[in-house]
Amino acid sequence: MRHYRKQDFPVSQIRRLLEPGPVVLVSSAWKGQRNVMTMGWHTVMEFTPSLVGCVIAAGNHSFEMIRRSRQCVINIPEVEMAEVVTRIGNCSGAEVDKFAEFGLTTEAAAQMEAPLIAECHSSLECRLHDASLVGKYNFFIWEVVQAHVARTPKRPRTIHYRGEGAFMVSGESLSLKRLFRPEYL
């Protein structure tokens, strides 16, 4: 195995090393308003119930809609939507209807008021599970109560934010299934 020679790195930038998953589009709805925002930081917290944690900045137009409605839909786009996803994240829903502006097709969710986005590979309907860290850290803990996933591709090519306007595209898969105990798969 290779050894690395390391140098000091700004601790304020370590998120670029630890980004946990694909960039997603979070849709919300509250009292007749709706919005969609780009999110690059979220993490799976538990398998059963299925819990996902994320930070939504209080200054984000979606923040109050999500906090008050206690729900959202996490939509997972593929690489073909990278420019749209970036543009959505660089404008405010207070100024523009992002669904119309970016040609997004909304579909009714089964359990949430927030819409699914038809152009996304997967959509996860989420209900607020724990708000105890929202006031201090803007950290929401969601329970995924229903998931909608396209049959193909089985492993979508998602985008992952690396900072400074650069993204990584998910790529080649490596199967090490033979090394796992069955109960850990």
Secondary structure, DSSP 8 states (H G I E B T S, - for coil): ----------GGGTHHHH--S--EEEEEEETTEEEEEEE--EEEEETTTTEEEEE--TTSHHHHHHHHHTEEEEEE--GGGHHHHHHHHTS-TTTS-HHHHTT--EE--SS-SS-EETTSSEEEEEEEEE-TTHHHH-EEEEEEEEEEE-SS-SS---EEEEETTEEEE-------GGGS-GGG-
